[in-house]
Amino acid sequence: MDENKKIVRTAVIVLFVLAVAVAVYYFFIAGKSKSAGAAESALQAKNAAAEEAAGKAAATMAPIAVDLEKSDDAVRGIASDLSSNAAFGLWLKSKDLVRKFVAAVDNIANGQSPRAQVDFFSPAGPFKVAVKNGQTFVDPATYDRYNVIADVFDSVSTAGCVRLYSGARPLLAQAYRELGYPSQDFHQTLLRAVNEILRTPVVDDPIGLEKTVTTYAMLDPKLEELSPVQKHLLRMGPENLQLIQAKLREIALALGFTDGQLSKPKDFKK
């Protein structure tokens, strides 16, 4: 799982971890076998049940009655039940959770990296490249730097995230106004951020690179033209990216967004 994965999870998890990434990553199309149709129906039923359960959980969550300045303890208290993964508890120790989450979501919605808000998610070890026949590629081993983040994100309770989000919405709205959006709906900004992640193509083949002055650029122009946050996600590796997208889609559906509102990954062919 790669470094970009941490970045995304970072952004998504900072959202308590909203998780802030596909219950059904590949959608079945007409003409598939009868067994494929049955599998699709089963998945749809599972998603519907999860969404209904999450909705009921959210309905019982009253607004968190604290000032934004003093909201960290309240948010941590509720979010502590979202995952039993030990690393998750360490992430919750970050300060100004609501403001960081909102700023990270806003950055992602605009295609920008949320690195400034999720600095505590920096991966361990350097970014690695591999050289084969004179060509430089992303070293698949570098993806492992984000395995922990991916595992934590996948462990988070979808119903718990919905419940926390419902209680925190007044705080989220206040933090969003502070960013300079006095009349815009943060919920729609969240949808844009989710879709920015869901649109990221999954690239199974080695990603070619070329050295620039300070970093590496992707050789394929279609990949290099992606937004900064999408390029970060690519560097997490295909498995980590799919895991994030699947969980994020599941959470988005449980939050009440419809399947028609959610994007599919862009097709990528060399």
Residue pairs with C-beta under 8 A, 6 or more apart in sequence:
1 143
1 144
1 145
1 146
1 147
1 148
1 149
1 150
1 151
1 236
1 237
1 239
1 240
1 243
2 123
2 138
2 142
2 143
2 144
2 145
2 146
2 234
2 235
2 236
2 237
2 240
3 123
3 127
3 142
3 143
3 145
3 146
3 232
3 235
3 236
4 146
4 231
4 232
4 233
4 234
4 235
4 236
4 241
5 143
5 146
5 149
5 150
5 233
5 236
5 237
5 240
5 241
5 244
6 118
6 121
6 122
6 123
6 145
6 146
6 149
6 236
7 113
7 114
7 115
7 118
7 121
7 229
7 232
7 233
7 236
8 21
8 108
8 197
8 229
8 232
8 233
8 236
8 244
9 17
9 19
9 21
9 121
9 146
9 149
9 150
9 152
9 153
9 244
10 104
10 114
10 117
10 118
10 120
10 121
10 149
11 20
11 101
11 104
11 105
11 107
11 108
11 114
11 117
11 118
11 193
11 229
12 18
12 19
12 20
12 21
12 153
12 197
12 244
12 248
13 19
13 20
13 88
13 91
13 121
13 149
13 152
13 153
13 156
14 20
14 91
14 94
14 97
14 100
14 101
14 104
14 114
14 117
14 118
15 101
15 104
15 105
15 165
16 75
16 78
16 79
16 82
16 97
16 101
16 161
16 164
16 165
16 168
17 79
17 82
17 83
17 88
17 91
17 152
17 153
17 156
17 161
18 101
18 105
18 161
18 165
18 190
18 251
19 82
19 153
19 156
19 161
19 247
19 248
19 251
20 101
20 104
20 105
20 108
20 190
20 193
20 194
20 248
21 153
21 194
21 197
21 198
21 241
21 243
21 244
21 245
21 246
21 247
21 248
21 249
22 198
22 242
22 245
22 246
22 248
22 249
22 264
22 265
23 43
23 46
23 47
23 50
23 246
23 249
23 250
23 253
24 40
24 43
24 44
24 47
24 249
25 202
25 242
25 245
25 246
25 249
25 265
27 40
27 264
28 36
28 37
28 39
28 40
32 40
47 250
47 253
50 158
50 159
50 250
50 253
50 254
51 253
51 254
51 256
53 159
54 158
54 159
54 161
54 162
54 163
54 254
54 255
55 162
55 254
55 256
57 159
57 160
57 162
57 163
58 159
58 162
58 163
58 165
58 166
59 166
60 163
61 163
61 164
61 166
61 167
62 167
63 167
63 169
63 170
64 71
64 74
64 75
64 78
64 167
64 168
64 170
64 171
66 74
66 171
68 98
68 99
68 171
68 174
68 175
71 97
71 98
71 168
71 171
72 95
72 96
72 97
72 98
75 92
75 97
75 98
75 164
75 168
75 171
76 92
76 93
76 97
78 163
78 164
78 167
79 92
79 97
79 160
79 164
80 89
80 92
81 157
81 160
82 88
82 156
82 157
82 160
82 161
82 164
83 152
83 155
83 156
83 157
84 155
85 151
85 152
85 155
87 148
87 149
87 151
87 152
88 152
88 155
88 156
91 120
91 121
91 152
94 100
94 120
98 168
98 171
98 172
98 175
99 175
99 178
100 117
100 118
101 117
101 172
101 175
102 172
102 175
102 176
102 179
102 186
103 114
103 116
103 117
103 175
103 179
104 114
104 117
104 118
105 114
105 186
105 189
105 190
105 193
106 176
106 179
106 181
106 189
106 193
107 113
107 114
107 116
107 117
107 229
108 114
108 193
108 196
108 197
108 229
109 189
109 190
109 192
109 193
109 196
111 196
111 227
111 228
111 229
111 230
112 227
112 228
112 229
113 228
113 229
113 232
114 229
121 149
123 145
123 146
123 149
124 145
125 142
125 145
127 142
127 216
127 235
128 138
128 139
128 141
128 142
129 136
129 137
129 138
129 139
129 142
129 209
129 216
130 136
130 137
130 138
130 139
130 140
130 206
131 137
135 208
136 208
136 209
136 210
136 211
136 216
137 206
137 207
137 208
137 209
138 206
138 207
138 209
138 235
140 206
140 237
142 235
143 235
143 236
143 237
143 239
143 240
146 236
146 237
146 240
147 240
150 236
150 239
150 240
150 243
150 244
153 243
153 244
153 247
154 243
154 247
156 247
158 247
158 250
158 251
158 254
159 254
161 251
161 254
162 251
162 254
162 255
165 172
165 255
169 186
169 187
172 186
173 186
176 184
176 186
176 189
181 189
190 255
191 252
191 257
191 261
194 248
194 249
194 252
194 257
194 262
195 261
195 262
195 263
196 227
196 229
196 230
197 229
197 230
197 233
197 244
197 245
197 248
198 245
198 248
198 249
198 262
198 263
198 264
198 265
199 230
199 263
199 264
199 265
199 266
200 226
200 230
200 233
200 234
200 241
200 245
200 265
200 266
201 223
201 226
201 234
201 265
201 266
201 267
201 268
202 238
202 241
202 242
202 245
202 265
202 268
203 223
203 234
203 238
203 268
204 238
205 270
207 218
207 219
207 220
207 223
207 234
207 235
208 218
208 219
208 220
209 216
209 217
209 218
209 219
210 216
210 217
210 219
217 224
218 224
218 231
218 234
220 270
222 268
223 231
223 234
223 268
224 231
226 234
233 241
233 244
234 241
236 244
245 265
249 262
252 262
253 259
253 262
